[in-house]
Amino acid sequence: MSGHDGGMSGRDSVQIPDDRDFGAFRAQCESERGWSLTYSKGGVGVWVQLLEPERALHKIKCRMECRDVPAETLYDVLHDIEYRKKWDTNVIETFDIGRLTANSDVGYYAWRCPKPLKNRDVVTLRSWLPMGSDYIIMNYSVKHPKYPPRKDMVRAVSIQTGYLIEGTGAKSCTITYLAQVDPKGSLPKWVVNKSSQFLAPKAMKKMYKACLKYPEWKQKHDPHFKPWLFPEQSRLPALALSELSLQHADSLENIDESSLAESKEDRGEGSDEDSLT
């Protein structure tokens, strides 16, 4: 596993990230080199790194200061799949498939893309690491025999996606979202631009609002059930690494959507589409 290159794209088998991988992810979140700031407003910043300008393969980094939200609340919100179904208006379907270790699992997530693009889905191996008042959650794409690509979706590939949450006080934190995703298909330039200028900041703000409402919601919904903190609570079936294989982008069908124009009703602030990745 290639912890040294600041990413996990060099692996040749499915493995659970180790401390080196978490360290490399954190270093990328905090690095400024090679990143272009494309958006900065209201405590939210977005940076982009174009890897292959002719394709839509890019890295995006979004950072937000969260006042009135403790780091542990944000960590809970990112983990709580039942709550996500409530606040994430992009989600079409999401569920956990199985547990690998006390701090890693495999899950499915399908989301709406801006019209007229096809919707995307992904199967990922997720790992998490609490570090005092800081937390990391990260994922990459895997193949699971029971969840092959669907006809009504484009299977995207997460090369590496995740969150770094840093506690900045008793009731404040900073979150950095870092995504290197191959959305499969030659996406038009407006999608990449819209993603960094509009969708990512909007998704961050929506997440912030969700965090403010979470403690009250959780009190009414299984308040003590937090398997990400207490692994013994997990109701997921155990999965073996041998059941999974790597999801290589080049083994999936490429769909050319590069000539699609943005649909009229989807332009502007009124759109409810928040996230491409």
Secondary structure, 3 states (H helix, E strand, C coil): CCHHHCCCCCCCCCCCCCHHHHHHHHHHHHCCCCCEEEEEECCEEEEEEECCCCCCCEEEEEEEEEECCCHHHHHHHHHCHHHHHHHCCCEEEEEEEEEEECCEEEEEEEECCCCCCCCEEEEEEEEEEEECCEEEEEEEEEECCCCCCCCCCEECEEEEEEEEEEEEECCEEEEEEEEEEECCCECCHHHHHHHHHHHHHHHHHHHHHHHHHHHHHHHHCCCCCCCCCCHHHCCCCECCHHHCEECCHHHCCCCECCCCCCCHHHCCCCCCCCCCC
